Amino acid sequence: MKKWIKPDSLTVIGGVIAAAVSKYFGFEIDPANILGAVVLLVGYIKAHELVTVTRDANGLPSGFRVNSRKTIFTAVGFAVMVANVAFGWNLSLELILTLSAGITGYNYFEATKDVKAAEAEAADAKQTY
């Protein structure tokens, strides 16, 4: 069950659901929305992977929290892109990519902060032994 809660699994499942819903309801997805969603989700996965690799390399437990700020911001950005298609908001390409880039930048910023915290935690753990 735990493997289905990982970010990469959730991304694939979300993509399949989005494709099925768009096909079922007859939505035509604008390539700008697809590009924005890909930038957003790949950025999130890479930021999460950066933290996970650092924590694993330092022997610290790693996990996935659904209530993390990175997850929430990514979900809200993805929801805006889905709503843009579903409700016909007709957001411009520039606005979609700006939203994606802003959220991806925030995710990388938070990931680097988490990496520094993990490295400090690992250094403290090594000093106690």
Short mmCIF file of the C-alpha atoms (twelve columns), coordinates in Angstrom:
data_MODEL
# 
_entry.id   MODEL 
# 
loop_
_atom_site.group_PDB 
_atom_site.id 
_atom_site.type_symbol 
_atom_site.label_atom_id 
_atom_site.label_alt_id 
_atom_site.label_comp_id 
_atom_site.label_asym_id 
_atom_site.label_seq_id 
_atom_site.Cartn_x 
_atom_site.Cartn_y 
_atom_site.Cartn_z 
_atom_site.pdbx_PDB_model_num 
ATOM 1   C CA . MET A 1   0.000   0.000  0.000   1 
ATOM 2   C CA . LYS A 2   2.858   2.372  0.801   1 
ATOM 3   C CA . LYS A 3   4.193   2.337  -2.774  1 
ATOM 4   C CA . TRP A 4   0.961   3.923  -4.052  1 
ATOM 5   C CA . ILE A 5   1.372   6.966  -1.799  1 
ATOM 6   C CA . LYS A 6   4.763   7.963  -3.251  1 
ATOM 7   C CA . PRO A 7   4.823   11.195 -5.318  1 
ATOM 8   C CA . ASP A 8   5.766   9.504  -8.581  1 
ATOM 9   C CA . SER A 9   2.932   6.972  -8.239  1 
ATOM 10  C CA . LEU A 10  0.448   9.708  -7.376  1 
ATOM 11  C CA . THR A 11  1.583   11.700 -10.421 1 
ATOM 12  C CA . VAL A 12  1.063   8.778  -12.780 1 
ATOM 13  C CA . ILE A 13  -2.311  7.946  -11.235 1 
ATOM 14  C CA . GLY A 14  -3.363  11.606 -11.411 1 
ATOM 15  C CA . GLY A 15  -2.295  11.808 -15.062 1 
ATOM 16  C CA . VAL A 16  -4.272  8.699  -15.968 1 
ATOM 17  C CA . ILE A 17  -7.347  10.005 -14.141 1 
ATOM 18  C CA . ALA A 18  -7.016  13.423 -15.829 1 
ATOM 19  C CA . ALA A 19  -6.712  11.790 -19.268 1 
ATOM 20  C CA . ALA A 20  -9.713  9.535  -18.616 1 
ATOM 21  C CA . VAL A 21  -11.866 12.391 -17.316 1 
ATOM 22  C CA . SER A 22  -10.967 14.632 -20.260 1 
ATOM 23  C CA . LYS A 23  -11.791 11.848 -22.703 1 
ATOM 24  C CA . TYR A 24  -15.048 10.963 -20.936 1 
ATOM 25  C CA . PHE A 25  -16.342 14.535 -20.633 1 
ATOM 26  C CA . GLY A 26  -14.935 15.682 -23.976 1 
ATOM 27  C CA . PHE A 27  -12.549 18.357 -22.687 1 
ATOM 28  C CA . GLU A 28  -9.937  19.539 -25.116 1 
ATOM 29  C CA . ILE A 29  -6.796  20.127 -23.090 1 
ATOM 30  C CA . ASP A 30  -4.716  23.082 -24.233 1 
ATOM 31  C CA . PRO A 31  -1.003  22.262 -24.683 1 
ATOM 32  C CA . ALA A 32  -0.164  25.180 -22.351 1 
ATOM 33  C CA . ASN A 33  -1.991  23.410 -19.525 1 
ATOM 34  C CA . ILE A 34  -0.188  20.163 -20.255 1 
ATOM 35  C CA . LEU A 35  3.180   21.935 -20.326 1 
ATOM 36  C CA . GLY A 36  2.417   23.772 -17.097 1 
ATOM 37  C CA . ALA A 37  1.299   20.584 -15.364 1 
ATOM 38  C CA . VAL A 38  4.393   18.711 -16.524 1 
ATOM 39  C CA . VAL A 39  6.709   21.478 -15.279 1 
ATOM 40  C CA . LEU A 40  4.849   21.596 -11.992 1 
ATOM 41  C CA . LEU A 41  4.780   17.858 -11.353 1 
ATOM 42  C CA . VAL A 42  8.315   17.104 -12.565 1 
ATOM 43  C CA . GLY A 43  9.621   19.955 -10.416 1 
ATOM 44  C CA . TYR A 44  7.789   18.557 -7.412  1 
ATOM 45  C CA . ILE A 45  9.088   15.034 -7.982  1 
ATOM 46  C CA . LYS A 46  12.667  16.278 -8.382  1 
ATOM 47  C CA . ALA A 47  12.448  18.427 -5.239  1 
ATOM 48  C CA . HIS A 48  11.082  15.480 -3.271  1 
ATOM 49  C CA . GLU A 49  13.761  13.209 -4.726  1 
ATOM 50  C CA . LEU A 50  16.511  15.649 -3.689  1 
ATOM 51  C CA . VAL A 51  15.363  15.532 -0.077  1 
ATOM 52  C CA . THR A 52  14.850  11.759 -0.110  1 
ATOM 53  C CA . VAL A 53  18.301  11.035 -1.562  1 
ATOM 54  C CA . THR A 54  19.981  13.325 0.979   1 
ATOM 55  C CA . ARG A 55  18.126  11.793 3.907   1 
ATOM 56  C CA . ASP A 56  18.837  8.249  2.695   1 
ATOM 57  C CA . ALA A 57  22.535  9.040  2.092   1 
ATOM 58  C CA . ASN A 58  22.862  10.276 5.666   1 
ATOM 59  C CA . GLY A 59  21.057  7.276  7.123   1 
ATOM 60  C CA . LEU A 60  17.983  9.250  8.142   1 
ATOM 61  C CA . PRO A 61  14.427  8.018  7.692   1 
ATOM 62  C CA . SER A 62  12.663  9.452  4.673   1 
ATOM 63  C CA . GLY A 63  8.998   9.599  3.953   1 
ATOM 64  C CA . PHE A 64  6.212   11.367 2.182   1 
ATOM 65  C CA . ARG A 65  3.866   13.730 3.988   1 
ATOM 66  C CA . VAL A 66  0.587   14.613 2.337   1 
ATOM 67  C CA . ASN A 67  0.285   17.773 4.435   1 
ATOM 68  C CA . SER A 68  3.662   19.263 3.477   1 
ATOM 69  C CA . ARG A 69  3.713   22.747 1.981   1 
ATOM 70  C CA . LYS A 70  5.368   21.473 -1.193  1 
ATOM 71  C CA . THR A 71  2.552   18.973 -1.721  1 
ATOM 72  C CA . ILE A 72  -0.172  21.500 -0.954  1 
ATOM 73  C CA . PHE A 73  1.233   24.194 -3.271  1 
ATOM 74  C CA . THR A 74  1.691   21.646 -6.058  1 
ATOM 75  C CA . ALA A 75  -1.862  20.339 -5.597  1 
ATOM 76  C CA . VAL A 76  -3.313  23.865 -5.668  1 
ATOM 77  C CA . GLY A 77  -1.346  24.745 -8.820  1 
ATOM 78  C CA . PHE A 78  -2.437  21.533 -10.487 1 
ATOM 79  C CA . ALA A 79  -6.042  22.196 -9.441  1 
ATOM 80  C CA . VAL A 80  -5.886  25.652 -11.045 1 
ATOM 81  C CA . MET A 81  -4.709  24.083 -14.304 1 
ATOM 82  C CA . VAL A 82  -7.465  21.464 -14.193 1 
ATOM 83  C CA . ALA A 83  -10.056 24.143 -13.389 1 
ATOM 84  C CA . ASN A 84  -8.750  26.241 -16.285 1 
ATOM 85  C CA . VAL A 85  -9.718  23.438 -18.648 1 
ATOM 86  C CA . ALA A 86  -12.855 22.283 -16.847 1 
ATOM 87  C CA . PHE A 87  -14.422 25.714 -16.334 1 
ATOM 88  C CA . GLY A 88  -13.038 27.441 -19.428 1 
ATOM 89  C CA . TRP A 89  -11.134 30.198 -17.634 1 
ATOM 90  C CA . ASN A 90  -8.886  30.648 -20.710 1 
ATOM 91  C CA . LEU A 91  -5.803  31.628 -18.707 1 
ATOM 92  C CA . SER A 92  -2.916  32.751 -20.886 1 
ATOM 93  C CA . LEU A 93  0.197   30.686 -21.522 1 
ATOM 94  C CA . GLU A 94  2.294   33.248 -19.664 1 
ATOM 95  C CA . LEU A 95  0.109   33.059 -16.558 1 
ATOM 96  C CA . ILE A 96  0.089   29.253 -16.542 1 
ATOM 97  C CA . LEU A 97  3.869   29.014 -16.929 1 
ATOM 98  C CA . THR A 98  4.431   31.765 -14.351 1 
ATOM 99  C CA . LEU A 99  2.292   29.867 -11.869 1 
ATOM 100 C CA . SER A 100 4.162   26.635 -12.621 1 
ATOM 101 C CA . ALA A 101 7.567   28.290 -12.390 1 
ATOM 102 C CA . GLY A 102 6.710   30.068 -9.133  1 
ATOM 103 C CA . ILE A 103 5.494   26.902 -7.450  1 
ATOM 104 C CA . THR A 104 8.425   24.868 -8.798  1 
ATOM 105 C CA . GLY A 105 10.871  27.509 -7.555  1 
ATOM 106 C CA . TYR A 106 9.239   27.450 -4.143  1 
ATOM 107 C CA . ASN A 107 9.463   23.647 -4.076  1 
ATOM 108 C CA . TYR A 108 13.192  23.773 -4.883  1 
ATOM 109 C CA . PHE A 109 13.739  26.450 -2.237  1 
ATOM 110 C CA . GLU A 110 11.963  24.338 0.376   1 
ATOM 111 C CA . ALA A 111 13.873  21.241 -0.778  1 
ATOM 112 C CA . THR A 112 17.236  22.950 -0.328  1 
ATOM 113 C CA . LYS A 113 16.129  24.100 3.117   1 
ATOM 114 C CA . ASP A 114 15.070  20.532 3.962   1 
ATOM 115 C CA . VAL A 115 18.403  19.194 2.652   1 
ATOM 116 C CA . LYS A 116 20.354  21.577 4.899   1 
ATOM 117 C CA . ALA A 117 18.206  20.553 7.865   1 
ATOM 118 C CA . ALA A 118 18.776  16.856 7.069   1 
ATOM 119 C CA . GLU A 119 22.530  17.378 6.819   1 
ATOM 120 C CA . ALA A 120 22.526  19.210 10.160  1 
ATOM 121 C CA . GLU A 121 20.440  16.446 11.705  1 
ATOM 122 C CA . ALA A 122 22.865  13.835 10.383  1 
ATOM 123 C CA . ALA A 123 25.853  15.779 11.723  1 
ATOM 124 C CA . ASP A 124 24.210  15.982 15.158  1 
ATOM 125 C CA . ALA A 125 23.464  12.253 15.076  1 
ATOM 126 C CA . LYS A 126 27.107  11.451 14.198  1 
ATOM 127 C CA . GLN A 127 28.386  13.560 17.103  1 
ATOM 128 C CA . THR A 128 26.248  11.729 19.636  1 
ATOM 129 C CA . TYR A 129 27.728  8.336  18.703  1 
# 
